[in-house]
C-alpha cells in the first residue's frame, strides 16, 4: 500500500500472482466517487486459475480507476486510487475512465440529465455501473434497467452486457442453421490461451498402463469409516496422489521444469489436482509438499482444496507452486484421455481413467485363470524435451506397483 502526498492511497495488483498467468480486471465493485471502507471488496481480478477479490487498503472515496473491466494487468501494477477522508475526488478523464459526452459529466445546477442512446444517466440501474459497462451500454444502445445483473448486489457486469449483445446478434442472424452465441468467460479465454501455449511449446508424448485397484479398494473399505470420523473423506484420488509421490521419487525428472540451458528438478512434490467447476471452468489447487503427508493428511488437504475450489473460495496461494498435476478424468466417465495437455511450466501430467470391473488373466498357483478385478487405465503425458518413453514407463511402473501394494 502506497500513501501519496495528495491524500490518496494507491491500489495495486497483488505481486503474489502465478508466473506466466494472464490477469484481467473482471469487475470493479465501486465506481469513481463511491465511498469505500477499509477491507471492503473493491474489485475482482480473474485468471485462468482463480478469481480474486481485492479489498480496499483504506477507507475513503474511489478517486481514480486506472484499469477498467476487461483490461489486462500485471502483478504489482497500479489500478486505482482511494482518496482518504474527505479528500477531493479527481475529475480527470483517467479518474472517471468514462467517455466524454453530455451524459458523462454532472450538470452544474444538479438537474437530471437527458438520457442518451437509451442509457439512463440517473437512476438505480445506472448509478453503480463500471466505466467499461457504461461504454458498452452506450455503444449498443441498451437500457441498464432491462438487464438483470449477475454481479455483487445485482450489479451489471461486462459479461451480462455481452450476453445481451450476443443474443441480439444471434436472433437477428439469417443463417439457415439455428444457433446461439455464448460469450467466453475470462477463465475460459485464459484456459484456452494456456492450452495452446502448452501444445506449441512442449512436444507431448503419452504412455498408457493398466492399474489394478484391488488392494486400494480393500484398504479404502477397511479405513474409510475411521478416516471420516477423524474428519477426512478417503477418496481414490488420495491414493493416486500418494502413489504419484513415490513415482516422482523414482523418476525425479517428472517433477521438473525445462529451461533452454538446464533442467530444474524440484525437491518438493507439489501436486496439483485438476478440479472441474460447475460453470465449465477448470482449476488446479495444489497439495504442497505432498511427500511429507501420510494418506490421511493427503485426504484432509484434498477435501479442503476441492471443496473450496467448487465454492469459489480458494486463495491465490492455493493454486501456486505446483510442480506436477493429476487429472482424475475418470470421475466423469472417461476411460482414457491422451494426450492430456501439460500444465505449463511443468514437465508431465498424470491421467487416471474410470474405475471399472474387468476380466483379467492372472496366474493362480501356476495356472492362468480369468478373474474380475477393479481396474483403470492410467496415462503419463510427458514433455519429450524433458523425459523419454523409457522414463515415462518407469514412472507408471512404480505408480501401479504402489497401488497394488496398499
Buried (B, 14 or more C-beta within 10 A) or exposed (E): EEEEEEBBBBBBBEEEBBEEBBBBBBBBBBBBBBEBEEEEBBBBBBBBBBBBBBEBBBBBBBBBBBBBBBBEBEBEBBBBBBBBEEBEBBEEEEBBBBEEEEBBBEEEEEEEBEBBEBBBBEEEBBEBBBBBBBBBBBEBEBBBEEBEBEBEEEBBBBBBBBBBBBBEEBEEEEEEEEEEBEBEBBBBBBBEEBBEBBBEEBEBBBBBBBBBBBBBBEBBEEBBEEBEEEEBBBBBBBBBBBBBBBBBEBBBBBBBBBEEEEBEBBEBBBBBBBBBEEEEBBBBBBBBBBBEBEBBBBBBBBBBBBBBBBEEEBEBEBBBBBBBBBBBBBBEEBEBBBBBBBBBBBBBBBBBBBBBEEEBEEEEEEEEEEEEBBBBBBBBBBBBEBBEEEBBBBBBBBBBBBBBEB
